[in-house]
């Protein structure tokens, strides 16, 4: 019987490529804790860049097949794990210790369901096992607590706030600090200070992703966020009609100006399926989000159909991915969340970022 060696196992695993990073999983440093027992048993972990990886099971099956085919191997035990890479600009100059990636969810105009998308992305990633924070930066219209069913005021630890947790998501919003219908009447410089406080005076803890629900438009809050912390990427939310797309184009140019990568476009309220007939109605037009993504050569993250379940879930504080997990809307949101995590990983693992992390660690990335 041929001896099973670490080199033979790694050579077998080199046949498996990450479909997004276009390198084999050994070169990427995904293989951890490789052990070979006397009787031919082989065990190891595959540590991916996101717990929301859509090809996780296929990768596990491929690893079991390739290693199991080696002469002398009697048993293969593969454990799938994830370690979200730290995004661009963090490390020594991090202003938010423990937060690996900041993702802004934005729109050029109101009424496109941006907060609904942000909430369901955050909860979907939490359901996949990621550590998630959700910062409601829409100071004038803070709806995130209502959508998450959270109303308790945050506790204070020293001079910092402790986020309120709901559906596995740590959340902070002006609606928690100033409940009721009293309006926020503040000017730009005060907005800048509020954004800074939510970033630095909240005990977010260890997070894989901090999702920031932005106000609509291209104003003070967007500029403040880009100036204060390194944002890994922005997700643009639109509906299919041209009046929404025109405003999203402006939002794209704004993020381009402040050097924040746009990691993709989500088309919300894409179509409606009549529950009685099954007929599809493109109420707001068709394909606008995908055309926009193609125009600017950015990823199209997915489309989400209209449905009463989404509205009901937002009103009741039970996001549709929790309240109606098998609905077309929930499946669409889960898919969008996986694509967001995928694009964040691609952005973080670009060659210049891998080189930066290697230089800091003095060794191989992910080693």
N, C-alpha and C positions, 0 to 999 in steps of 0.2 A: 504494500500500500504506500502510495506516494505521501511524503510528509507535507502537511498543510503549513504554509509559512505566511507570515504577515504580508510579504511582498506579493505572493500569489493572490491573496485575497484582495489587496489593493489594486493589482493589475486587472482583476475581474471587475472590480467596481469602477474602474476608469472607463468602462464601456457605457456607463450611465451619464448622460449629459443633462444639465439643467436647461430646460427649453428657453428660458429667458436670458440667462447669463452666458449661454453658449460655451460653457466649459464643463469638463467632467467633474463629478462631485468630489473626487479626491483632490484635484487641483484647487478646487474652491475651499477646501478645508472642512467639508461637511462631515467627514467620517471621524467619529470620536470613540474613545474607550474600546478600541478593538482588542478582543481577547480570544485566544485559541486554546481550547481545553485539550487534555491528553487524548481523549477519545475521538477527537475530530470535530467537536462542537465549536462553532464560531459565533461570536456575539459582538455587536457594535451598535452605536447610535448613529443615525443620520440627522444632523442638526441643520434644518433649513432656515431660510432667512425670514420666514413668516409662518405663524401657526395657521394662517388662512390659505396655505398653498393648495391650489386646485389639483395638482398632480401628485399629492403626497402619497396616496395609496398605490398609484402606478409605479412610483419610485421605489416604494417598499417591496412591491412584488418583483420588480426587476432585480433588486439587490438580492432577494432570496433565491431567485432563479439563477443568476450568474454565479453567486458564491456556492449555491447548492450543487451546481454542476461540476465543481472542482473535485478531482479525485482525492479521496481521503476525508472529505467533509461529510459528517454524519448528521449534523443538525445546524440550522441557521436561525439565530434569534436577532431580529432587527427591531430596534426601538426608534420610533420617529419622534423627533423633538424639534424645537425651534428657538432660535436666538435672533431677535430682530436687530439688524445692524444699526449703529448710530448714524444718523443722517449728517449731511454736509454742515461744516462749520461748527460742530459741537466739539467735545473733547476739552482741551485746556481752556477755551474761552466760553464754555457753556454758561449760559445765564440761568438755565433751569436744570440743576443737577438731577439726574435720574430719568429725565425725559429723553428718549432716544430719537423720536421724530415728531415734528409738528406739521400737521396737514390742515390747510385752510380750505373750508368749503364755502364757495362764494358764488354770487350771481350778479349779473349786470343790472337786474331790476327785481322788484319785489313781486310776490305772487306766483313764483315758479316752484314753490315747495322746497326751497333750499334747506330750511330747518328740518323738515321732514326727512330729507335725504341725509343730512348730517346725523340726526338722531339714529336712523336705522342703520347707517354705516357703522356708527360707534357701537351700537348694541350687537350688530352682526359680528363685528370683530371680537367683542367680548365673549360672545357665544362660541367662537372658535378658539378661545383660550388666551387671547391677547390681553395685556393690561392696558386699559383704556381710560383716558380722561376726555371730558367734553367741556370746552370753555365756550359759554354763550357770550360772544362779543357783540351781539346785536343789542346794543344798550337801549335804543329807542323802542324796540319791539322784542323783548326777551321772552320767547315762548318755549324754550327748551324744558324748563321745569314742568310746565303743564303737559308737554308731550311725554315726559318720563314719569309723570305721576309723583313728583317730588315737591313738597311744600315746606319741609322743616327748614328753619334757619340754620346756617352752618355754625358749627362750634368754633371756638377760638382757642388756639394753643399759643400762649405767649402773645406775640403781636401778629400772628398769622392765622389765616382761616383754614379750616379743615373741609375739604369738599364733601358735599352730600352725595351718597351713593344710591343708585337706582338701576336695576337690571344689569348689575355688574359693571356699571360705568360711574366713575367719579366725575362729579359735575359742579360747576360754579356758574352763577348767573346773577345779574342785577335784580332779577325778579325774586331771588331768595333774600337779598339784602334790603330790598324796598318793595315788600309785597303789596298787593292791592292794585288799584287803578291810578295811583299817583304817577303822572308823567315825568320822564327824565328830560329836563330842560337844561342842557349843558352845551358849551361851545367846544371848539376843537381842542384847545390846550387841556381842558379838563378830561376830554375823551382819551387823550394820550396818557394821562395819569391813571385813568381807570384801567386801560389796557395793561399798563405796566404793573399795576397792583394785582390784577388777575394772574399775571405771569409770574411775579416774584413774591407776592405776599400770600400765596395759597400753597399749602403743603400738598402738592400733587403726588409725591412719592415716586416710586419706580413705575414708569409708564413706557410701553412699547410705542404707543401713538397718543398724542394729544390732538384731538380733532377740534378745530376752532370754527364755530358757526359764525360767519361774518355777517355784518349788515349788508343789505343790497347796495349796489353802486360801487363807486371808486373813490371813496372819501377818506376822512381822517383815520378811521380805525384800520383800514387796509394799509395805509402808509405807516402807521405806528407799529403794527405787527411786524412788517418787513424791516423796520429800523431797529426794533428792540431785540428780536431773536432770529436765528437762522431758520427759515421755513423750508422744510424739505420739499414741499410742493403744494400746488393749489388744485382743487377739484372745482370745475365750473359746472353749474347746474343751469339747465335751460329747458324750455318747452319747445315744441317743434316749430312754432310760428315765427315769421320773420321779425316781428316787433321785439320778441325776446332775444332772438339771435343777434340782432344789431347791438343790443346792450351787452351781450356776452362778449362780442368782439372787442368792445371797449375795455371790458374787464381783463381780457387776455392781454391787450396792449399795456394795461396798467401793471400787471404782474411782470410782464416782460421788461418794463421800464425799471422796476425795483429789483430785478434779478431774482425773481422767484419762479422756478420751473412750473409750468402747468402740466400736471401729470395725467390729465384727461378730462373728458366731457361726459356728463350724465344727462340723458334726456328724460325728464320726468313728465308724467301725464301724456305718455306717448300715444296711447290709443285706449279705447274702451271696448270691452267685450260684453255684449248684452247678455245678462244671465238667463233670459228666457229663450233666446234664439241662437246664441253663440255667435251672432254677427259681429264683425269688427268695425268700429267707427273711428276714423282718424279725426277727432274733433278739432284738434289744433294744427292739423297739417300732418305731414309725414316726412320722416328722415332728416329733419333739419339739424339735429344734434350730430348725426354721423357726417353730414356734409360739412359742418363746421369743423369737426375734428380732422377730416381729410384736407380741408382748406389750409389749416395751420400745421398739418403733419404732427398731430398729437393723438394719443390713444382715445378711442371711443370706449368708455367704460361700461356702457350698457344703457338700456332703456327700461323704464318702469311704467307699466300701464296704470290707467286710472282705476280706482276701485273704492267702494264705500268703506271697505275694511281699513284702508289707510286713514281716512278721515275719522272714522270711529275710534281707531286706536290712538290717534293724536289727541282727540278730545278726552278720552278716558285715561290717558297716561299709560297705555299699554301699547308700545310700538307694534306694528303689524308683524314684524319678524318674530315677536313673542306671542302675540294674541292669535294670529292666523298663520302659523309657520308654513303651512302647505299651500297657501294662496299664491297665485301668480305674482302678486306684488311682493310678497315676502321672498319668494325664490329669486326675483329680480334684484331685490336689495342685497340679498346674500351674495349673489354673483357680482354685483357692483363692488361690494366691500372686499371680496377676494381680489378683484382687479385693482382696487386702490392699494391694497397691501402689496400686490405684485409690483406695481409701478414704483412704489416707495422703495422696495428692495432693489429694483433695477437702478433707480437713481442713486441709492446709497452704495451700490456695488460697482459703480462706474470705475474705470481704471484709475482715475485720479484720486478717488476716494479710497480705493483699496491700497494704493501706494501711501496715502497719508496715514491710514491706520497702521500699515506695516512699519513705517518709519517711527511712529509713536511707540509701538509695542516692541520694536526691535526683532521682529520675527515674522513668520508667515501670517497672512490674514486668517482670522477665524481659528487660529491654531490653539 
